């Protein structure tokens, strides 16, 4: 996982490993170049470009099934409102969440390395993550139970196989105000 950010105003965004952070770096370079043609650094334009990227909400999916998490990632990103990161190793879930700083976590309950309930308890106990909403994904409940408003450890539940429109509704209901 890469942790990318712009360090200071007027400085290009870079990842921890020194690579440019993709879209934001391209936006920075093109805005800076346009600013030089206009006779200034173009930092005002950069803030517009970065705010467009920052408007997307960050979602972390923790699921031991890479096929399932990747499909959910693709379908959520296709909506255009989310940036989604997958973590398929439950043992790394909390560390990934600390680095990614998601706005919301989709968490499978049954995983071989760690129980989703235990991971949720670790996240809830972490001062930097405790306000991050968690939605449990599980095949342990029926769709009817999930639709009836079932909560586990105070977190909403979405039944697997996931219905994407229902998942998006649950995500939007649980995302904190931007």
C-alpha distance (Angstrom), angle and dihedral (degrees) to the residues before:
residue distance angle dihedral
X1 . . .
X2 3.76 . .
X3 3.75 125.7 .
X4 3.79 108.1 -151.2
X5 3.78 130.1 -179.2
X6 3.78 144.4 143.7
X7 3.78 106.7 -101.9
X8 3.82 102.6 -160.9
X9 3.77 135.9 0.6
X10 3.78 109.2 -81.5
X11 3.80 93.5 20.2
X12 3.78 121.9 111.8
X13 3.82 117.1 -109.3
X14 3.80 113.8 -107.2
X15 3.77 137.5 178.1
X16 3.81 123.9 -122.7
X17 3.80 89.1 -100.3
X18 3.82 91.5 55.0
X19 3.79 97.2 -106.0
X20 3.77 119.6 129.9
X21 3.79 113.7 -101.7
X22 3.80 96.6 -116.7
X23 3.78 118.7 -127.1
X24 3.80 95.1 20.1
X25 3.81 91.6 50.4
X26 3.81 90.6 49.3
X27 3.81 90.4 48.8
X28 3.80 89.8 47.9
X29 3.81 93.2 49.7
X30 3.80 95.0 47.0
X31 3.82 93.0 44.7
X32 3.79 91.7 46.8
X33 3.80 90.5 49.6
X34 3.81 90.8 48.3
X35 3.81 89.1 48.1
X36 3.80 91.4 54.1
X37 3.79 89.0 53.9
X38 3.82 88.5 51.5
X39 3.79 91.8 46.8
X40 3.84 100.9 -107.5
X41 3.80 137.3 79.3
X42 3.79 95.5 -98.8
X43 3.80 95.2 -128.9
X44 3.81 92.6 142.1
X45 3.79 89.4 58.4
X46 3.79 90.0 47.2
X47 3.80 91.3 57.6
X48 3.81 88.8 52.9
X49 3.82 90.9 49.3
X50 3.81 92.9 46.8
X51 3.79 93.9 45.9
X52 3.81 88.9 55.3
X53 3.80 88.6 55.8
X54 3.80 93.2 42.6
X55 3.81 92.8 53.8
X56 3.80 89.7 74.2
X57 3.78 111.5 92.4
X58 3.80 118.0 -123.8
X59 3.79 117.2 -124.8
X60 3.80 126.2 -175.9
X61 3.81 117.9 -157.5
X62 3.81 115.1 -158.7
X63 3.79 109.6 -170.2
X64 3.80 131.0 136.7
X65 3.83 90.3 -141.2
X66 3.83 105.9 82.3
X67 3.81 92.4 -169.3
X68 3.80 92.3 55.1
X69 3.80 95.2 44.3
X70 3.80 92.5 46.0
X71 3.80 92.8 50.7
X72 3.82 91.1 49.6
X73 3.83 89.6 47.0
X74 3.82 92.7 52.4
X75 3.80 93.5 46.5
X76 3.81 94.0 46.9
X77 3.80 93.5 46.6
X78 3.81 89.8 48.7
X79 3.83 87.4 64.7
X80 3.82 86.5 65.0
X81 3.82 98.0 -136.1
X82 3.80 99.8 88.8
X83 3.79 141.9 63.2
X84 3.80 106.3 -155.2
X85 3.80 130.0 -162.3
X86 3.79 123.3 -169.7
X87 3.80 125.0 -145.1
X88 3.79 113.2 -173.6
X89 3.81 96.9 175.6
X90 3.79 109.6 76.7
X91 3.82 90.8 -161.4
X92 3.83 88.8 65.0
X93 3.81 96.7 44.0
X94 3.80 98.5 101.8
X95 3.81 93.7 43.6
X96 3.82 90.9 48.8
X97 3.80 90.2 49.1
X98 3.82 90.9 50.4
X99 3.81 90.7 53.5
X100 3.82 98.9 38.7
X101 3.83 96.5 41.4
X102 3.80 95.4 -152.8
X103 3.78 124.0 -158.9
X104 3.82 87.8 -139.5
X105 3.82 137.8 7.4
X106 3.81 125.9 -142.2
X107 3.81 104.8 -156.3
X108 3.79 129.0 -171.0
X109 3.80 112.6 -140.6
X110 3.80 101.4 -150.5
X111 3.79 114.0 54.3
X112 3.80 128.6 146.9
X113 3.84 99.0 -127.9
X114 3.80 98.3 43.6
X115 3.77 139.3 -1.7
X116 3.81 114.9 -107.0
X117 3.80 89.6 -131.2
X118 3.81 90.4 57.7
X119 3.80 91.3 48.7
X120 3.82 90.1 49.3
X121 3.82 89.3 51.7
X122 3.84 90.3 51.5
X123 3.81 90.9 49.8
X124 3.81 92.3 46.0
X125 3.83 89.2 51.3
X126 3.82 94.0 49.7
X127 3.84 109.5 94.5
X128 3.83 91.2 -147.4
X129 3.80 94.2 50.4
X130 3.81 106.4 27.4
X131 3.81 94.0 100.7
X132 3.82 92.3 51.2
X133 3.81 109.2 111.1
X134 3.80 116.1 -123.8
X135 3.79 125.8 -156.2
X136 3.79 115.7 -166.0
X137 3.80 118.0 -137.7
X138 3.79 113.8 -158.8
X139 3.78 146.3 153.8
X140 3.83 88.6 -152.0
X141 3.80 92.8 88.5
X142 3.78 132.5 51.1
X143 3.79 122.7 -113.5
X144 3.82 87.9 -113.1
X145 3.82 91.4 55.9
X146 3.80 91.3 48.3
X147 3.83 92.4 47.3
X148 3.81 89.8 49.8
X149 3.81 87.8 66.1
X150 3.79 101.9 -98.1
X151 3.81 114.1 -176.8
X152 3.81 126.5 -167.4
X153 3.82 116.9 -162.0
X154 3.81 87.2 -12.2
X155 3.82 93.6 -55.7
X156 3.82 126.1 113.7
X157 3.79 119.9 -112.0
X158 3.81 130.8 -137.9
X159 3.80 116.7 -165.5
X160 3.80 121.8 -127.8
X161 2.93 132.1 -94.8
X162 3.78 83.3 58.4
X163 3.78 121.3 -131.4
X164 3.83 102.1 -146.0
X165 3.85 98.1 -148.9
X166 3.83 89.5 50.3
X167 3.80 90.5 46.3
X168 3.81 91.3 51.0
X169 3.82 90.1 50.1
X170 3.81 90.5 51.0
X171 3.81 91.0 46.7
X172 3.81 92.3 50.4
X173 3.83 91.6 47.2
X174 3.81 90.8 52.9
X175 3.80 103.3 38.0
X176 3.79 112.4 107.7
X177 3.80 116.7 -118.3
X178 3.80 110.8 -82.8
